[in-house]
Amino acid sequence: MTDRWQFEVPTNGTKHLPPDARYMEALSSQGYGFEAAIADLVDNSIDAGAKDVVIHFLRDADRLVSLLVIDDGKGMTEEELDVAMTVGGRRDYDAKALGMFGTGLKSASLSHASAVTVVTKTRRTRAVGRRWLMERAVNGYQCDIVDPSYAQTLIDRYSERPIVWQGTVIRWDGVKNFPQHGGGGQTDRYLHRTINRLGLQLGLCLHRFLARDDFNITIAVEDVNTGLEYMNFGVDPLDPFGYPKVGHPEYPKTFTATIPSVGDVPLHAHVWPAKSTLDEYKAVGSVLDRQGFYFYRHNRLVQAGGWNNFRQPDQYLSLARVAVDLPDTADDVFRLTVKKEGVDTSPEFADALNEAVDTEGRRFTEYIGAADAVYREARRRAGTTRKAVIGPGKGFDPSLREAMEDELPVMHGEEPISVRWQKLDNGNFFDIDREDRVIVLNQHYRSAVLGGRRGGLNDAPTVKSLMFLLLHQVFEKEYSGSREKDNLQLWQSILVAAARAELERMADDE
């Protein structure tokens, strides 16, 4: 090829290409988790100057009907509301705002609901509202205008709790993960699980705001027919650096990473005390997930743990956490994801970490060694040095996986061991799939193990944990010796006998 390379692509004018209406479907399919979506809406409330935010689950007897987020912020005029509800609508964000891209309200809401209604009022303007109905949005961006009288009614419904003179109500209808049939305690169980996870998520990512005296988040459940309030509690801050005593006498300590394109970035390095059972330590994630960098943007936690290509996670670094407040202008080095659940960093950041020092000239890499030493010393004092194992995977309850990973060093780069129920023709209680690393439990005995309760992906945690403890070594060897084969046969016989006894008891009870 002899043509000279053109460093600039030549063009001949421009052409307007508006997005297809199906873009709304793409916008609602960004993988927003439920808790992350609600947190995004609360971010908007904080940007609006809210002091009180209420997350309200509404039920009609056993059926959940709607979810609302209400705040006492400054509200919006009709023109501002139209911009907020416009896909890709441009608005000027305050220098310290939590919002960034102008898509959070729409994408977070329509990821989880078939309709999102926003009603708002400022001190000087009347209540106004708009509604995106998914089926209408995908057919031409047709946004509904909410009847002004209903908009005022909805504002009045939350008068003094928390709206006083101004505020905003976001209403989700057709919430996708609400139970379809709420009978048999299904709705109560859903609310218990969901509200617990939501409280932990909001308490974590907004802990700096919740620690203030002038900001509160309340989660409540109300029956729309009786007006009975089933639940009403405030979200507590969950500070990932809120340990009662230090894990290492020389920490916390601040290191400075000098990044040429950004400047100096402080790294506040902490070492948690070993064997902590506090939610502030354990609720963040697994042992491998919770270590590393905790990035904040304008006091909002946007990444909880992870080493961002600086190094691999390690069981022995489970006590190491580093708080980093992101600079305002560093998009090329620190790129925040749309869902505010992580930060992509450039190689420039990793390079700067290797040269980062504290005020006495000690390197950041020495901190890594100190955190490692605290963990190892705690293990030594306990008188145990446990061998690394292949970790648990699918089929184990997340809290069970976390407990196992807390207690057992996990081999890195190994496919985890999964567990599943499946029909076995041989009558055995379990089978082993070495190649795919699966413990297979016989579906025939499932009702006996569960005692007649309804099953699920992560059911039977007690039995599954015992099976993992019995069998994990089988997957760590290429073949089973005679002693191991004899043990497998022993366990099979006893477990089959126990499961059959349970089935007979169930038959007698019937």
C-alpha positions as CSV (number, residue, x, y, z in Angstrom):
1,M,0.0,0.0,0.0
2,T,1.5,3.3,-1.1
3,D,-1.2,5.8,0.0
4,R,0.0,8.2,2.6
5,W,-1.7,7.8,6.0
6,Q,-4.2,10.6,6.8
7,F,-4.0,11.5,10.4
8,E,-7.4,13.3,10.2
9,V,-10.5,11.8,8.7
10,P,-11.9,14.1,6.0
11,T,-15.6,14.9,6.2
12,N,-18.3,16.7,4.1
13,G,-20.8,18.3,6.5
14,T,-23.0,16.8,9.1
15,K,-26.3,15.0,9.4
16,H,-28.8,15.0,12.3
17,L,-29.5,11.4,13.4
18,P,-32.0,11.4,16.4
19,P,-32.0,8.3,18.6
20,D,-34.5,5.5,17.8
21,A,-37.3,5.3,20.4
22,R,-36.0,1.9,21.4
23,Y,-33.1,3.7,23.0
24,M,-35.3,3.9,26.0
25,E,-35.2,0.1,26.3
26,A,-31.4,0.2,26.1
27,L,-31.4,2.9,28.8
28,S,-33.4,0.7,31.1
29,S,-31.2,-2.3,30.5
30,Q,-27.9,-1.1,32.0
31,G,-27.9,-3.7,34.8
32,Y,-28.8,-1.4,37.7
33,G,-29.2,-3.4,40.9
34,F,-32.3,-2.5,43.0
35,E,-30.3,-1.0,45.8
36,A,-28.0,1.0,43.4
37,A,-31.1,2.4,41.6
38,I,-32.6,3.7,44.8
39,A,-29.3,5.1,45.9
40,D,-29.1,7.0,42.6
41,L,-32.5,8.6,43.3
42,V,-31.4,9.6,46.8
43,D,-28.4,11.2,45.2
44,N,-30.8,13.5,43.4
45,S,-32.5,14.3,46.7
46,I,-29.2,15.3,48.2
47,D,-28.3,17.5,45.2
48,A,-31.7,19.2,45.8
49,G,-30.7,20.1,49.3
50,A,-33.0,17.6,51.0
51,K,-32.7,17.1,54.8
52,D,-35.1,14.2,55.0
53,V,-35.7,11.4,52.5
54,V,-38.4,8.7,52.9
55,I,-38.4,5.5,50.9
56,H,-42.0,4.2,51.1
57,F,-43.2,0.7,50.1
58,L,-47.0,0.7,49.6
59,R,-48.9,-2.6,49.9
60,D,-52.5,-3.6,49.5
61,A,-52.9,-6.4,52.0
62,D,-50.4,-9.1,50.7
63,R,-49.7,-7.3,47.4
64,L,-47.0,-4.7,47.0
65,V,-48.3,-2.0,44.7
66,S,-45.8,0.9,44.5
67,L,-42.5,2.3,45.7
68,L,-42.0,6.0,46.3
69,V,-39.0,8.1,47.2
70,I,-40.0,11.4,48.8
71,D,-37.7,14.3,49.8
72,D,-38.0,17.8,51.2
73,G,-35.5,19.3,48.7
74,K,-36.0,22.5,46.8
75,G,-38.2,20.9,44.1
76,M,-38.3,21.8,40.5
77,T,-40.2,24.2,38.3
78,E,-42.2,22.8,35.3
79,E,-39.3,23.7,33.0
80,E,-36.7,22.1,35.2
81,L,-38.9,19.0,35.5
82,D,-39.1,18.7,31.7
83,V,-35.3,18.8,31.5
84,A,-35.0,16.2,34.3
85,M,-37.4,13.8,32.5
86,T,-35.8,14.4,29.0
87,V,-33.6,11.5,27.9
88,G,-30.2,13.1,27.6
89,G,-31.5,16.4,29.0
90,R,-28.8,18.8,29.6
91,R,-28.6,20.6,33.0
92,D,-25.9,22.5,34.8
93,Y,-24.6,20.5,37.8
94,D,-23.3,22.2,40.9
95,A,-19.5,21.8,41.4
96,K,-20.2,19.4,44.3
97,A,-23.3,17.6,42.9
98,L,-23.5,13.8,43.1
99,G,-25.3,13.7,39.7
100,M,-23.1,13.6,36.5
101,F,-24.7,12.3,33.3
102,G,-28.4,13.2,33.5
103,T,-29.6,9.7,32.9
104,G,-29.8,8.3,36.5
105,L,-33.5,9.1,37.2
106,K,-34.7,7.5,33.9
107,S,-32.4,4.6,33.6
108,A,-32.5,3.6,37.3
109,S,-36.3,3.9,37.5
110,L,-37.1,2.2,34.2
111,S,-34.7,-0.6,35.0
112,H,-37.0,-1.7,37.8
113,A,-40.5,-0.3,37.0
114,S,-42.8,-0.1,34.0
115,A,-43.8,3.4,34.9
116,V,-42.0,6.2,36.8
117,T,-43.9,9.4,37.9
118,V,-42.2,12.5,39.2
119,V,-44.3,15.1,41.0
120,T,-42.5,18.2,42.4
121,K,-43.2,21.6,43.9
122,T,-41.0,24.6,44.7
123,R,-41.8,27.3,47.3
124,R,-43.1,29.6,44.6
125,T,-44.6,27.3,42.0
126,R,-47.6,24.9,41.9
127,A,-47.2,21.2,42.0
128,V,-46.5,19.6,38.6
129,G,-45.8,16.1,37.4
130,R,-44.6,14.0,34.5
131,R,-44.8,10.2,33.9
132,W,-42.8,7.9,31.7
133,L,-44.7,4.8,30.8
134,M,-42.3,2.3,29.3
135,E,-44.7,1.1,26.6
136,R,-45.3,4.6,25.5
137,A,-41.7,5.8,25.8
138,V,-40.5,3.2,23.4
139,N,-43.0,4.3,20.8
140,G,-41.8,7.9,20.4
141,Y,-40.7,9.4,23.6
142,Q,-44.2,10.3,24.7
143,C,-44.1,11.6,28.3
144,D,-47.4,11.9,30.1
145,I,-48.4,15.2,31.8
146,V,-49.7,14.4,35.3
147,D,-53.0,16.0,36.2
148,P,-52.2,19.1,38.4
149,S,-54.8,18.2,41.0
150,Y,-53.3,14.7,41.5
151,A,-49.8,16.2,41.6
152,Q,-50.9,18.4,44.5
153,T,-52.7,15.5,46.2
154,L,-49.5,13.4,46.1
155,I,-47.6,16.3,47.6
156,D,-50.2,16.8,50.3
157,R,-50.1,13.1,51.1
158,Y,-46.6,13.6,52.4
159,S,-47.1,16.9,54.0
160,E,-44.9,17.2,57.1
161,R,-43.4,13.8,56.4
162,P,-41.1,15.0,55.0
163,I,-42.4,17.7,52.6
164,V,-43.1,21.1,54.3
165,W,-43.1,23.9,51.7
166,Q,-41.3,22.2,48.8
167,G,-40.1,18.8,47.7
168,T,-40.3,15.9,45.1
169,V,-42.0,12.6,45.0
170,I,-40.8,9.8,42.7
171,R,-43.3,7.0,42.2
172,W,-42.5,3.6,40.7
173,D,-45.4,1.4,39.5
174,G,-45.2,-2.1,38.0
175,V,-42.0,-2.8,40.0
176,K,-40.5,-5.9,38.3
177,N,-39.0,-7.7,41.3
178,F,-42.1,-7.3,43.6
179,P,-43.6,-10.7,44.4
180,Q,-46.3,-11.6,41.9
181,H,-48.4,-13.3,44.5
182,G,-47.8,-12.1,48.1
183,G,-49.7,-14.8,50.0
184,G,-48.2,-17.2,52.5
185,G,-45.9,-14.6,53.9
186,Q,-44.1,-14.1,50.6
187,T,-44.4,-10.3,50.7
188,D,-43.2,-10.1,54.3
189,R,-40.2,-12.2,53.5
190,Y,-39.4,-10.1,50.4
191,L,-39.7,-6.9,52.4
192,H,-37.5,-8.2,55.1
193,R,-34.7,-9.2,52.7
194,T,-35.0,-6.2,50.4
195,I,-35.2,-3.6,53.2
196,N,-32.2,-5.1,55.0
197,R,-30.1,-5.0,51.9
198,L,-31.3,-1.5,51.0
199,G,-30.5,-0.2,54.4
200,L,-27.0,-1.6,54.3
201,Q,-26.4,-0.2,50.8
202,L,-27.6,3.3,51.6
203,G,-25.9,3.3,55.0
204,L,-22.6,2.4,53.3
205,C,-22.5,4.6,50.2
206,L,-24.0,7.6,51.9
207,H,-22.5,7.1,55.4
208,R,-20.7,10.5,55.4
209,F,-24.1,12.3,54.8
210,L,-26.0,10.1,57.3
211,A,-23.3,10.9,60.0
212,R,-24.4,14.5,59.9
213,D,-27.1,15.8,62.3
214,D,-29.1,17.4,59.5
215,F,-29.7,14.5,57.1
216,N,-31.9,11.4,57.5
217,I,-33.2,8.6,55.4
218,T,-36.3,6.7,56.5
219,I,-37.6,3.4,55.1
220,A,-41.3,2.7,55.8
221,V,-44.0,0.3,54.7
222,E,-47.7,1.2,54.7
223,D,-51.0,-0.5,53.8
224,V,-52.8,1.8,51.4
225,N,-56.3,0.7,52.5
226,T,-55.9,0.7,56.3
227,G,-53.2,3.4,56.6
228,L,-51.4,1.0,58.9
229,E,-47.6,1.5,59.0
230,Y,-45.9,-1.9,59.3
231,M,-42.4,-0.5,59.5
232,N,-40.6,2.8,60.0
233,F,-37.0,3.1,60.8
234,G,-34.0,5.3,60.0
235,V,-31.0,4.2,58.0
236,D,-27.8,4.2,60.1
237,P,-24.5,5.2,58.7
238,L,-22.2,2.2,57.9
239,D,-18.7,3.6,58.0
240,P,-16.2,1.2,56.3
241,F,-13.5,2.9,58.4
242,G,-15.5,2.8,61.7
243,Y,-13.4,0.4,63.7
244,P,-13.4,0.9,67.5
245,K,-9.6,0.3,67.8
246,V,-6.8,0.3,65.3
247,G,-5.4,-2.9,63.8
248,H,-1.9,-1.5,63.7
249,P,-0.4,1.1,66.0
250,E,1.1,3.2,63.1
251,Y,-2.1,3.4,61.2
252,P,-4.2,5.2,59.8
253,K,-1.6,7.1,57.9
254,T,-1.8,9.3,54.8
255,F,0.3,8.7,51.7
256,T,0.5,11.0,48.7
257,A,0.4,9.7,45.2
258,T,1.7,12.3,42.7
259,I,-0.1,11.9,39.3
260,P,1.4,14.2,36.6
261,S,-1.9,15.0,34.9
262,V,-3.8,15.5,38.2
263,G,-1.4,16.5,40.9
264,D,-1.2,15.1,44.5
265,V,-3.9,12.6,45.5
266,P,-4.0,11.7,49.3
267,L,-4.3,8.0,50.2
268,H,-5.7,7.5,53.7
269,A,-4.5,4.0,54.6
270,H,-6.2,2.0,57.3
271,V,-5.7,-1.4,58.9
272,W,-8.7,-3.0,60.5
273,P,-8.3,-5.1,63.6
274,A,-8.3,-8.8,63.0
275,K,-11.4,-11.0,63.6
276,S,-13.9,-8.1,63.5
277,T,-17.6,-9.1,63.5
278,L,-18.9,-5.5,63.0
279,D,-21.2,-4.8,60.0
280,E,-18.9,-2.0,59.1
281,Y,-16.3,-4.6,58.3
282,K,-18.3,-7.7,57.2
283,A,-21.2,-6.1,55.2
284,V,-19.1,-4.6,52.5
285,G,-18.5,-7.9,50.6
286,S,-16.4,-11.0,50.6
287,V,-12.9,-11.1,52.1
288,L,-11.4,-10.6,48.7
289,D,-13.9,-7.9,47.7
290,R,-13.8,-5.7,50.7
291,Q,-10.0,-5.0,50.7
292,G,-8.4,-2.2,48.7
293,F,-9.6,1.3,47.6
294,Y,-12.7,3.1,48.8
295,F,-13.2,5.9,46.4
296,Y,-15.4,8.9,47.3
297,R,-16.8,11.5,45.0
298,H,-18.1,14.6,46.8
299,N,-18.4,12.5,50.0
300,R,-20.5,9.8,48.3
301,L,-18.8,6.3,48.3
302,V,-18.7,5.2,44.7
303,Q,-16.4,2.1,45.0
304,A,-16.1,-0.1,48.1
305,G,-13.0,-2.3,47.7
306,G,-10.8,-3.5,44.9
307,W,-7.2,-2.8,44.0
308,N,-7.8,-1.3,40.5
309,N,-5.0,-3.2,38.7
310,F,-2.4,-2.2,41.4
311,R,-2.2,-5.8,42.7
312,Q,-4.3,-8.9,43.0
313,P,-6.6,-9.4,46.0
314,D,-5.2,-11.6,48.7
315,Q,-6.6,-13.3,51.8
316,Y,-3.8,-11.8,53.9
317,L,-4.8,-8.3,52.9
318,S,-8.4,-8.5,54.1
319,L,-7.7,-5.9,56.7
320,A,-6.3,-3.3,54.3
321,R,-8.6,-0.4,53.3
322,V,-7.6,2.9,51.6
323,A,-9.9,5.9,51.4
324,V,-9.4,8.1,48.4
325,D,-11.4,11.3,47.7
326,L,-11.5,11.7,43.9
327,P,-10.3,15.0,42.4
328,D,-13.0,17.1,40.7
329,T,-11.2,17.1,37.4
330,A,-9.5,13.8,36.7
331,D,-11.7,12.0,34.2
332,D,-8.8,10.6,32.3
333,V,-7.3,9.0,35.4
334,F,-10.4,8.2,37.4
335,R,-13.5,7.3,35.3
336,L,-16.7,6.8,37.4
337,T,-19.2,4.3,36.0
338,V,-22.7,5.5,35.3
339,K,-24.2,3.5,38.1
340,K,-21.6,4.9,40.6
341,E,-20.6,1.3,41.6
342,G,-17.0,1.5,40.6
343,V,-14.1,3.6,39.3
344,D,-11.9,2.7,36.3
345,T,-8.4,4.0,36.8
346,S,-5.7,4.5,34.2
347,P,-2.2,2.9,34.5
348,E,-0.9,6.3,35.6
349,F,-2.6,5.8,38.9
350,A,-1.1,2.3,39.5
351,D,2.4,3.8,38.6
352,A,1.9,6.6,41.1
353,L,1.0,4.1,43.9
354,N,4.4,2.5,43.6
355,E,6.1,5.9,44.3
356,A,3.5,7.1,46.9
357,V,5.1,8.1,50.2
358,D,4.0,9.5,53.6
359,T,5.4,12.6,55.3
360,E,8.3,10.6,56.7
361,G,9.2,9.2,53.2
362,R,7.9,5.6,53.8
363,R,6.4,4.0,50.7
364,F,2.8,3.0,50.2
365,T,4.1,-0.5,49.5
366,E,5.3,-0.7,53.1
367,Y,1.6,-0.3,54.2
368,I,0.7,-3.3,52.2
369,G,3.3,-5.3,54.1
370,A,2.0,-4.0,57.4
371,A,-1.6,-5.0,56.7
372,D,-0.4,-8.5,55.6
373,A,1.6,-8.9,58.9
374,V,-1.3,-8.0,61.1
375,Y,-3.5,-10.7,59.5
376,R,-0.7,-13.3,59.7
377,E,0.0,-12.5,63.3
378,A,-3.6,-12.9,64.3
379,R,-3.6,-16.3,62.6
380,R,-0.4,-17.3,64.4
381,R,-1.8,-16.3,67.8
382,A,-4.9,-18.3,67.1
383,G,-2.5,-21.3,66.7
384,T,-3.7,-22.2,63.3
385,T,-2.4,-22.0,59.8
386,R,-5.1,-23.1,57.5
387,K,-4.4,-24.5,54.0
388,A,-5.8,-22.6,51.1
389,V,-8.8,-24.2,49.5
390,I,-10.9,-23.8,46.3
391,G,-13.6,-21.4,47.3
392,P,-17.4,-21.8,47.2
393,G,-19.4,-20.6,44.2
394,K,-23.0,-20.8,42.9
395,G,-25.6,-22.5,45.1
396,F,-24.1,-21.3,48.4
397,D,-25.9,-18.4,50.1
398,P,-23.8,-15.2,49.9
399,S,-23.5,-14.9,53.7
400,L,-22.3,-18.5,53.8
401,R,-19.7,-17.9,51.1
402,E,-18.5,-14.8,53.1
403,A,-18.2,-16.8,56.3
404,M,-16.2,-19.6,54.5
405,E,-13.9,-17.1,52.9
406,D,-13.4,-15.4,56.3
407,E,-12.2,-18.6,57.8
408,L,-10.4,-20.3,55.0
409,P,-7.7,-18.9,52.7
410,V,-9.0,-19.1,49.1
411,M,-6.8,-20.2,46.1
412,H,-6.6,-17.5,43.5
413,G,-7.4,-18.0,39.9
414,E,-9.3,-21.2,40.6
415,E,-12.8,-21.9,39.4
416,P,-15.0,-22.1,42.5
417,I,-16.9,-25.2,43.7
418,S,-20.7,-24.9,43.0
419,V,-23.5,-27.0,44.4
420,R,-26.9,-27.8,42.7
421,W,-29.8,-30.2,43.0
422,Q,-30.3,-32.7,40.2
423,K,-32.0,-36.1,39.7
424,L,-29.6,-39.0,40.4
425,D,-30.6,-42.4,39.1
426,N,-28.3,-44.3,41.4
427,G,-30.0,-43.4,44.7
428,N,-26.9,-41.7,46.1
429,F,-27.2,-38.6,48.3
430,F,-24.6,-36.8,46.3
431,D,-22.4,-37.0,43.2
432,I,-19.2,-35.2,42.3
433,D,-18.5,-33.6,38.9
434,R,-14.7,-33.0,39.1
435,E,-14.4,-31.4,35.6
436,D,-17.0,-28.7,36.2
437,R,-16.3,-28.5,40.0
438,V,-19.9,-29.2,41.0
439,I,-21.3,-31.0,44.1
440,V,-24.5,-32.6,42.8
441,L,-27.2,-33.2,45.5
442,N,-29.9,-35.8,44.7
443,Q,-33.2,-34.0,44.0
444,H,-35.1,-37.0,45.4
445,Y,-34.0,-36.0,48.9
446,R,-34.5,-32.2,48.6
447,S,-37.9,-32.1,50.4
448,A,-36.4,-34.1,53.2
449,V,-33.5,-31.7,53.6
450,L,-35.7,-28.7,53.4
451,G,-38.4,-30.1,55.7
452,G,-41.1,-29.4,53.2
453,R,-40.1,-25.7,52.8
454,R,-39.9,-24.1,49.4
455,G,-36.5,-24.4,47.7
456,G,-34.3,-22.0,45.8
457,L,-30.9,-21.5,44.3
458,N,-29.2,-20.9,47.7
459,D,-31.4,-23.1,49.9
460,A,-30.3,-25.7,52.5
461,P,-27.2,-23.7,53.7
462,T,-26.5,-26.0,56.6
463,V,-26.3,-29.2,54.5
464,K,-24.5,-27.4,51.7
465,S,-21.8,-26.0,54.0
466,L,-21.3,-29.5,55.5
467,M,-21.0,-31.0,52.0
468,F,-18.4,-28.4,51.1
469,L,-16.3,-29.1,54.2
470,L,-16.5,-32.8,53.5
471,L,-15.8,-32.7,49.8
472,H,-13.7,-29.6,48.9
473,Q,-10.4,-31.6,49.1
474,V,-11.7,-34.0,46.4
475,F,-11.6,-31.1,43.9
476,E,-8.0,-30.2,44.9
477,K,-6.6,-33.6,43.9
478,E,-6.4,-35.2,40.5
479,Y,-7.8,-38.5,41.7
480,S,-9.1,-40.2,44.9
481,G,-7.0,-42.7,46.8
482,S,-8.4,-45.8,48.5
483,R,-8.8,-44.1,51.8
484,E,-10.7,-41.2,50.3
485,K,-12.9,-43.5,48.2
486,D,-13.8,-45.4,51.4
487,N,-14.7,-42.1,53.1
488,L,-16.9,-41.1,50.2
489,Q,-18.7,-44.4,50.4
490,L,-19.1,-44.0,54.2
491,W,-20.6,-40.6,53.8
492,Q,-22.9,-41.7,51.0
493,S,-24.3,-44.6,53.1
494,I,-24.9,-42.4,56.2
495,L,-26.4,-39.5,54.4
496,V,-28.8,-41.7,52.4
497,A,-30.0,-43.4,55.5
498,A,-30.5,-40.0,57.2
499,A,-32.4,-38.6,54.2
500,R,-34.6,-41.7,54.0
501,A,-35.4,-41.5,57.7
502,E,-36.5,-37.8,57.1
503,L,-38.7,-38.8,54.2
504,E,-40.4,-41.5,56.3
505,R,-41.0,-39.0,59.1
506,M,-42.6,-36.6,56.6
507,A,-44.9,-39.4,55.3
508,D,-45.9,-40.3,58.9
509,D,-46.8,-36.7,59.6
510,E,-49.1,-36.6,56.6
